Amino acid sequence: MLDRIQRFFNERIAVAAADAGDDDGGRLRVATCALLLEIAHADREFSAQERETVVGIVGSRFGLAARDAADLIALADEERREADGLYPFAKLINDQYPRPRKLAVVDLLWRVVYSDGVLEAHEDALMHRIGKLLWLRHEELIAVKVRVKRSLSA
């Protein structure tokens, strides 16, 4: 997995100066993207709106051109399918991100959940599971949920 991620970032993506040469930056991007894809697939329907939201988030969050964002999503989707659950992605995020950055990831995840206008039971359950994996308190998870929901309905 690490070789494929490193090769991808060396060959395809111009990493921001702060992340230059930082393999953890590439792995964190894949981990974040994998969680975005997992939540998008939680209700067994990866809608066009969810896809557009994921692509937009990945492009803007990581400063990637559309082609590079699509390639990162494809790599993360492959890693997500091969992984034994979400723990490896959550562990990497826990090891590298302070609490505010983890909450920012959760914000992105809620944006994907609400992108199609419907909160499905599977999505809600998975968000709670991810929150636990990221060692976040229930109150924090719900506060981000409410904030995202309000921002999208405004």
Secondary structure in CASP SS format (residue, H / E / C, confidence):
PFRMAT SS
TARGET T0000
AUTHOR 0000-0000-0000
METHOD secondary structure of the structure
MODEL  1
M C 1.00
L H 1.00
D H 1.00
R H 1.00
I H 1.00
Q H 1.00
R H 1.00
F H 1.00
F H 1.00
N H 1.00
E H 1.00
R C 1.00
I C 1.00
A C 1.00
V C 1.00
A C 1.00
A H 1.00
A H 1.00
D H 1.00
A C 1.00
G C 1.00
D C 1.00
D H 1.00
D H 1.00
G H 1.00
G H 1.00
R H 1.00
L H 1.00
R H 1.00
V H 1.00
A H 1.00
T H 1.00
C H 1.00
A H 1.00
L H 1.00
L H 1.00
L H 1.00
E H 1.00
I H 1.00
A H 1.00
H C 1.00
A C 1.00
D C 1.00
R C 1.00
E C 1.00
F C 1.00
S C 1.00
A H 1.00
Q H 1.00
E H 1.00
R H 1.00
E H 1.00
T H 1.00
V H 1.00
V H 1.00
G H 1.00
I H 1.00
V H 1.00
G H 1.00
S H 1.00
R H 1.00
F H 1.00
G C 1.00
L C 1.00
A C 1.00
A H 1.00
R H 1.00
D H 1.00
A H 1.00
A H 1.00
D H 1.00
L H 1.00
I H 1.00
A H 1.00
L H 1.00
A H 1.00
D H 1.00
E H 1.00
E H 1.00
R H 1.00
R H 1.00
E H 1.00
A C 1.00
D C 1.00
G C 1.00
L C 1.00
Y H 1.00
P H 1.00
F H 1.00
A H 1.00
K H 1.00
L H 1.00
I H 1.00
N H 1.00
D H 1.00
Q H 1.00
Y C 1.00
P C 1.00
R H 1.00
P H 1.00
R H 1.00
K H 1.00
L H 1.00
A H 1.00
V H 1.00
V H 1.00
D H 1.00
L H 1.00
L H 1.00
W H 1.00
R H 1.00
V H 1.00
V H 1.00
Y H 1.00
S C 1.00
D C 1.00
G C 1.00
V C 1.00
L C 1.00
E C 1.00
A H 1.00
H H 1.00
E H 1.00
D H 1.00
A H 1.00
L H 1.00
M H 1.00
H H 1.00
R H 1.00
I H 1.00
G H 1.00
K H 1.00
L H 1.00
L C 1.00
W C 1.00
L C 1.00
R C 1.00
H H 1.00
E H 1.00
E H 1.00
L H 1.00
I H 1.00
A H 1.00
V H 1.00
K H 1.00
V H 1.00
R H 1.00
V H 1.00
K H 1.00
R H 1.00
S H 1.00
L H 1.00
S H 1.00
A C 1.00
END
